[in-house]
Amino acid sequence: MAELDTSSGGGKKGGKVRSKKASTRVDLTAMVDLAFLLITFFMLTTTLAKPKAMDIAMPDKDEVIKDQLPIAASRSMTLLLGANNKLEWFIGEPGKSQPTTEGYGKNGLRKTLIEKAQEVKQSTGKFMFVLIKPSDKSTYKNLVDALDEMKIANIESYSIGDILPQEVELLKRDGNY
């Protein structure tokens, strides 16, 4: 712990008599031990940030789906994920409606999803179904961003599917492939 060193500082005899100043030395071993114990305790008891994951049910590629419910084209929206962080969307079937090029984010895809979901709900009385079709030129981040926007916009039903050759041609025509 703490010690006082009371040894005389000089070897002279005679002269003025001065009061002895004691030098102090503090042993910090116990404090360092306590600090390491506290660091270890807090490291072992804290919860690290848990990764956030979205549950997606994906069917097997080889499995044949027998019970498919038809969805009206008027309430289905297709998202074609293209290159350069751009996507195209259209409602209905490809070729029958003009696709619109959009970006990701709150003023892009999110705004469109919310507006179109409300329009479909008002016109049909049912929820909108969204088909997400990534192209070969889109990135994994684009798909994750699209899924995040589905969750934020409260889209009840969506699907990830394979892009058709005619949809790839739409992306190429508009410079998004």
C-alpha positions as CSV (number, residue, x, y, z in Angstrom):
1,M,0.0,0.0,0.0
2,A,1.4,3.4,0.8
3,E,4.8,3.8,2.4
4,L,6.7,6.7,3.9
5,D,10.4,6.8,3.4
6,T,12.0,8.4,6.5
7,S,15.6,7.9,5.7
8,S,17.8,11.0,6.0
9,G,18.5,12.6,2.7
10,G,22.1,13.7,3.3
11,G,25.3,12.6,5.0
12,K,26.4,16.0,6.3
13,K,26.8,16.5,10.0
14,G,26.5,20.0,11.2
15,G,25.0,23.1,9.6
16,K,21.4,24.2,9.9
17,V,18.9,21.7,11.2
18,R,16.0,21.4,8.8
19,S,12.9,19.4,9.2
20,K,12.9,16.1,7.4
21,K,10.7,15.8,4.4
22,A,9.3,12.3,4.0
23,S,9.0,11.1,0.4
24,T,5.8,9.1,-0.4
25,R,5.5,6.1,-2.6
26,V,2.1,4.7,-3.4
27,D,1.7,1.1,-4.5
28,L,-0.9,0.9,-7.2
29,T,-0.9,-2.8,-7.6
30,A,-4.3,-3.3,-5.9
31,M,-5.9,-0.5,-8.0
32,V,-4.6,-2.1,-11.2
33,D,-6.0,-5.5,-10.2
34,L,-9.3,-4.0,-9.4
35,A,-9.4,-2.1,-12.8
36,F,-8.7,-5.4,-14.7
37,L,-11.4,-7.2,-12.7
38,L,-13.9,-4.5,-13.5
39,I,-13.0,-4.5,-17.2
40,T,-13.3,-8.3,-17.4
41,F,-16.6,-8.2,-15.6
42,F,-18.1,-5.6,-17.9
43,M,-16.7,-7.3,-21.0
44,L,-18.3,-10.6,-20.0
45,T,-21.7,-9.2,-18.9
46,T,-22.4,-6.8,-21.7
47,T,-24.6,-7.8,-24.7
48,L,-23.0,-7.1,-28.0
49,A,-25.1,-5.8,-30.9
50,K,-27.1,-8.6,-32.3
51,P,-27.4,-8.8,-36.1
52,K,-30.8,-7.9,-37.4
53,A,-32.2,-10.4,-39.9
54,M,-35.4,-10.6,-41.8
55,D,-37.1,-13.9,-42.1
56,I,-37.9,-14.8,-45.7
57,A,-39.6,-18.1,-46.6
58,M,-38.1,-19.3,-50.0
59,P,-39.4,-22.4,-51.7
60,D,-37.0,-25.1,-53.1
61,K,-36.1,-24.7,-56.7
62,D,-37.0,-28.3,-57.5
63,E,-40.3,-28.4,-55.6
64,V,-43.4,-28.1,-57.7
65,I,-46.0,-25.8,-56.2
66,K,-49.4,-27.2,-56.7
67,D,-51.7,-24.8,-54.9
68,Q,-51.2,-21.4,-56.5
69,L,-53.7,-18.7,-56.1
70,P,-54.2,-16.3,-59.0
71,I,-53.6,-12.6,-58.4
72,A,-55.2,-10.0,-60.6
73,A,-52.7,-8.1,-62.7
74,S,-54.3,-4.8,-61.6
75,R,-53.1,-5.3,-58.1
76,S,-49.6,-6.8,-58.8
77,M,-46.6,-4.5,-59.0
78,T,-43.3,-5.8,-60.5
79,L,-39.9,-4.4,-59.5
80,L,-37.1,-5.0,-62.0
81,L,-33.8,-4.4,-60.2
82,G,-31.2,-3.1,-62.7
83,A,-27.7,-1.8,-62.7
84,N,-26.4,1.5,-61.2
85,N,-28.7,1.4,-58.2
86,K,-31.8,1.9,-60.4
87,L,-35.0,-0.1,-60.7
88,E,-38.0,-0.2,-63.0
89,W,-41.5,-0.8,-61.8
90,F,-44.8,-1.4,-63.5
91,I,-48.3,-2.5,-62.5
92,G,-49.8,-5.3,-64.4
93,E,-48.1,-7.4,-67.1
94,P,-44.9,-6.6,-68.9
95,G,-45.4,-4.8,-72.2
96,K,-49.0,-3.7,-71.3
97,S,-47.9,-0.8,-69.1
98,Q,-45.0,1.6,-69.4
99,P,-42.3,0.9,-66.8
100,T,-41.0,3.8,-64.6
101,T,-37.4,4.1,-63.6
102,E,-36.9,4.8,-59.9
103,G,-34.2,5.0,-57.3
104,Y,-34.1,3.6,-53.8
105,G,-34.9,5.4,-50.6
106,K,-37.7,7.4,-49.1
107,N,-38.2,9.7,-52.1
108,G,-37.9,6.9,-54.6
109,L,-39.1,3.3,-54.1
110,R,-40.7,3.9,-50.7
111,K,-42.9,6.8,-51.9
112,T,-44.0,4.8,-54.9
113,L,-44.9,1.7,-52.9
114,I,-47.0,3.7,-50.4
115,E,-48.8,5.6,-53.1
116,K,-49.5,2.6,-55.3
117,A,-50.5,0.4,-52.4
118,Q,-53.1,3.0,-51.4
119,E,-54.4,3.3,-55.0
120,V,-54.7,-0.5,-55.3
121,K,-56.5,-0.7,-51.9
122,Q,-59.0,2.0,-52.9
123,S,-59.7,0.6,-56.4
124,T,-59.9,-3.1,-55.6
125,G,-60.4,-3.3,-51.8
126,K,-57.5,-5.7,-51.5
127,F,-53.8,-5.4,-50.8
128,M,-51.1,-5.0,-53.4
129,F,-48.8,-7.9,-54.3
130,V,-45.2,-7.0,-55.3
131,L,-42.9,-9.2,-57.4
132,I,-39.2,-8.5,-56.9
133,K,-37.1,-9.6,-59.8
134,P,-33.3,-8.9,-59.6
135,S,-31.3,-8.9,-62.8
136,D,-27.8,-10.1,-63.4
137,K,-26.5,-6.5,-63.2
138,S,-28.1,-5.7,-59.8
139,T,-26.2,-6.1,-56.6
140,Y,-27.1,-7.9,-53.3
141,K,-27.5,-4.5,-51.7
142,N,-30.2,-3.6,-54.2
143,L,-32.2,-6.7,-53.2
144,V,-31.7,-6.0,-49.5
145,D,-32.8,-2.3,-50.0
146,A,-35.9,-3.5,-51.9
147,L,-36.8,-5.9,-49.0
148,D,-36.2,-3.1,-46.5
149,E,-38.6,-0.9,-48.4
150,M,-41.2,-3.6,-48.4
151,K,-41.0,-3.8,-44.6
152,I,-41.0,0.0,-44.1
153,A,-44.0,0.5,-46.5
154,N,-45.9,-2.3,-44.8
155,I,-46.4,-4.3,-48.0
156,E,-48.2,-7.4,-46.8
157,S,-47.3,-9.8,-49.6
158,Y,-44.3,-9.9,-51.9
159,S,-42.2,-12.4,-53.7
160,I,-38.7,-12.8,-55.1
161,G,-38.7,-14.4,-58.6
162,D,-36.6,-14.9,-61.7
163,I,-36.5,-12.1,-64.3
164,L,-38.0,-13.0,-67.7
165,P,-36.2,-12.3,-71.0
166,Q,-38.8,-9.7,-72.0
167,E,-38.2,-7.9,-68.7
168,V,-34.5,-7.9,-69.3
169,E,-35.2,-6.2,-72.7
170,L,-37.2,-3.5,-70.9
171,L,-34.1,-2.8,-68.6
172,K,-31.8,-2.7,-71.7
173,R,-34.1,-0.4,-73.6
174,D,-34.1,2.1,-70.8
175,G,-30.4,1.8,-70.1
176,N,-30.7,0.1,-66.7
177,Y,-29.0,-3.1,-67.6
